[in-house]
Amino acid sequence: METATMMNGIYISDKAKEKVIALLQEEGRGDDYFVRVSVVSGGCSGLTYKMDFDHEMKAGDQVFEDKGMKLVTDRKSVLYLFNTILEYSDGLDGKGFHFTNPNASRTCACGESFSI
């Protein structure tokens, strides 16, 4: 497990942090849980985001902290996620978590997949 600097980190918006905390409490998950973010093949643009709650670190995990929230990713995914912000929207134009990724050169219309 390596702790990375925030200079090229993964970040979380205030609203996303509030929603993560609410979901963890709803599901009865303890303080040892964190957000695991990864990038996997798929979607119409070639790559897609995956987000889960986890409580076990894996070899090679990259750990970021923002606003007191632990965000963890694997070594491969971190290359796609530098300076990405995990956001949450509950507006009429879309509800749920989404990512603002400055590394993405193209995203699909639904915003769920991207390419570099």
N, C-alpha and C positions, 0 to 999 in steps of 0.2 A: 504494500500500500504506500503510495506516495502522495504527499500533500503538495498541491500545485499552488503557485502564486496567483493572486487575483488579477494580475496584469493581463493574462490571457485566460480568464476563467469562464465559468458558466454561472450565470446570474439568475435571480428570481425576482419578479416584481412583487410589490407589497400585496396586491390582490391575489396573486398565485400563492404566495406564502400563506395568506389567510385561508384559502381554500384547501391547501395541503393539510394544514393544521386541523381544520374542520373534518376532513375526510379521515385522517388518522384517528381522531377522537371518535368519530362515528363508527369506525371499524374496530375500535378498542385496541388499537396498536399502541405500544409503549414508546417511551422516549428514545429507545434504541433503534427505531426505524428511521430511514432516510429515503430520499428520492433517488432512484436509479434511472439515468437517462442513457439511451444508446441509439445508435444509428444502424439500421439493418437494410438489406436490399429489398426493394419493393416499391410499389406505387407507380404512378404513370411517369414520374420524373426520374425514377431509378433508385432513390434512397428515401427512407421514411424514418420518422422518429418513433421510439418506443419509450414509454415511461411507466415505471412500476414503483411500488414501495418494497423495500428490502431491509433486512437487518443483519445480513452477513456480508462481510467484505470478501472479495476474491483477489487472487494473485493478479497483480498488474493494475488494480483499480486506481483511478485518479480521483482525488477527493478535493472538492471545492466547498467553501463556505461563503454564503452571502446572506446578510441580514439574520444571522444565527441559524440558518437552514443549511443542512449538509446535502450537497448534490454530488453524486458519485457516477462515474462513467468508466468504461473500459479503455484500454490504451488505444485501440483502433478508432473508437468513436470520438475520442477527444480531439483528433485531428480535424473532424468536421464541425466540432462544437465550440471552438474558441470564440469567446465574446458573444455567445448566444444567450438570449434571455428567455426564460420560461415565463410565460404570461398566462393570464386567465381572463376570459371574457364571459359575461353573463347577459350581454346585450341581445337585441333582436336579430342582429346580423350574424350571430353565431355564438354558441355557448360551449365553453369548455377550455381546456388547456391548449395553448399553441406556442410555437417557438418563433422568436425573431432572430434570424440567423444571418449575420452580415457576410458569411462565407458562401451562401447559396447564390448561384448565378441564375438559377431558374427554379420556379416553384409551379406546381400544378394549380389548376383553378380552385380546387377545394382546399389548398394550403396544407395538405397532409404529406406531400412528398416534395423532394427537391433534388437538385443536382449541383455539383461543384464545377 
